[in-house]
Amino acid sequence: MIALGRAGILLPVTLGAATLLSGCLAPEEFNANINVAGYSYSVELDGRLADPRYVKALQDEQELPPHVDEKMKGQEAMAATMPGMKRFVYVGEGRFDLAMKLEGELSASSPAIGFPVTKSRSGNNFLTIDRQEDGLVVISTPVVPKQALADLNSIGLPATGTVTITVSGTVLEQNADEVAGQTYTWHRKSWEDRVYLTLDPGEN
């Protein structure tokens, strides 16, 4: 989630892949099924991403730059090269549908995985699985900065989705809406809703 400043509300004339995939898109809908066993993980994720600046521009009936939709649609091919990306399709009005599926293992050399950027500990991800130095695993979504929260709420952009995490090991801390055995579920209803779970995987 980016921290949108007031100046960042205006629609940019050019949109690059780095901008689209690592800064300007907010997860309007975000669904995930996550399984963690030891340091092994499997993640299936789908949802809809929105560019808040585009949504705001439409609300304000701003004149959009020529061919802006073509520019945004042009990011599909580049996004398809990202690890685990199964679907990334521009659906209009500044929104993309995406689906990802990725599995692997957190190691000392690669201790974290994030989505959608997949770079370890990237501040631009809206979900991270992180192996800490003490061996614990933290699965979390970021706190939305106050300025970004105010902007998103002023635009009226919704935040929806369901995140389900199934683990083996000992859960030390979590803020799930529902717990059934070793499965934890969050129902996202606002931008302030966060996923947070700390796991002792029971491995040395």
N, C-alpha and C positions, 0 to 999 in steps of 0.2 A: 504494500500500500504506500503510495507516495504522499508526501506532505504538500498538498496543494496550497500555494500562496494565492493571494487575491489576483496577482498578475497572471498566475497560471490558469485562470479560468478561461482566458481567451483561447480560441481554437488556433493551433499552429498552422502555418501555411504548408510546411513540409512535415512528414511523419516518417521517421526511420524505423528500422526493425528494432534497434536497440531501445528506442523510445517506447515503442509499442509493447515490447516484451519485458521491459525492466524499469518501468517508471510511471507510465501514464494511464495504465488500465487498472480499474478497481474491480474486484470480484463481486459483481452484482448478485450472482447465484454461485454457490460453492458447495459441491457435494463430494465427499470422499469416503472411501472404505480403506482402512489401513490395518495391516496385520504386522505385528512386531513379535518375533521369537528370538530371544537372545539379542544379537546385533543384526539379525537378518530382518529385512523389511520388504513388504509388498504393498504398493499403493495404487489404487484406481481412483481417478479424479475426473470429474466433469463439471461443467458450469458455463456461465456466461460472464464475459468481461466487458466492461463499459469504460469508455473514455469520458470522464466527468466533464471535461471542457467541451466536448462535442454535444453532450446532453444539455449542458447549460446554454450553448450557442443556439440550439434548436428552440429551447424554452424562450429565449430572448429574441427569437426571430432574427438572429444575426445573418448577414450575408456570408455564406460559406465560401471558402476558396474554390476555384474551379477544379473539378476532377478529384476532390478530396476523397470521395468514396473509392475511386479507382486506385488512388494511392494506398488507402487502407487495405483494400482487397489484395493489393500487390504484396502484402506481407505474408500471405498464406504460405507461399512456397518456402520462404525462409524459415518460418516458424515450424514447418514440417520437418526440418532437419534437427530440431532440438531433441535431446534424449527423451524417450518415452512418449513423445507427442503422437497421438493417434488421430486427432482431429483439431483443426484450427481454421475456422471458416468465418469470414466476415458476413454478418447477417443484416447489415445496414444500421443507420442512425448511431454510428460510433460503437457498435457492439460486435463481439466475436464469441462464437461458441467454441469451446475446447474440450478435449478429452485426452487424458494421459494415463499411461499404465507403466509402472516402473518397479523393478525389484532389484535388490542388491544387499550388500552387507556393509555396515559401518565399521571401518577399520581405524587403526591409529593414524594411518596416512591419509585416509578419507573419512573423517569422523562425522560428516554431516551431509544431508541431502535436502534440497529445497524445491519447492514447486511454485511457479512454473519454470523458473530460470534454471534450476537444478545445480547451480553453483553453490558450493558449501558456504553456509552462513551469509548468503547474500541478503542485504537489507531490503531487496526488492521482492522477495518471495512472500506469498501469503500462507505458506505452510512450511515448517521446517522440522526435520527429525535430526536431533543433534546428540552425538555421543560426547559426554562431558569428560574432562580430564580425570575425574574420580570414577569413571566407568558407568555412571548413571546415564540414562537416555531421557531426553526432554523432547516431547512432541508439542508443538505450539504454533499458534498464529500470532502475528504481531499486534501490539497496541497501536491503535490509530492515533496519530498525533492530534492534539486539540484543534489546530487550525484546519487540518484535513477533515476532521469530524464535523466541524462547523460548516465547512464548504459542502460536504456530502449531504448533510441534513438540509442545508438551504436549497440545494438542488432538488431534494426529494428522491434521490436515488435509493432504491431499496437494497436491503442486504438479507438474503435468504439462503437456505440450504441446510443440509444435514451432514454431519461428520461422525463416522463410527470408527472406533479404534478397538481392536481386539489384541490382547497382549498375553504373553506368558512371562512369568516373573512376578515381582512384588511392586504394586503401585504405591508410591509414597505420597503423592499429592496429585489431586485432580479436581476439576471444576465442572464435571459433566452434568448434563441435565438428567440423564438416566444411566443406571448401572445394572447390568444383568450378568452376574458371574464375572468373567474377565473381559466383558465387552462394555465399552463406554460410549455414550451417544450424546452429541450436542445438537441442538436445534437453533440455528442461527436466525435471529429476528431483527437484529440491529447491528450497526457498525461497531458498537461497543462490545458485542458478544465475542468472547475469545475462547479458543481451545487451549487448554494447558494440562499436561499430564507428565509426571516424573516417574520413571520406571527403573527399578533395580532389576536388570535382566538376569541376575544370578550367574554371571560368567566372570571369570577372572581375566 
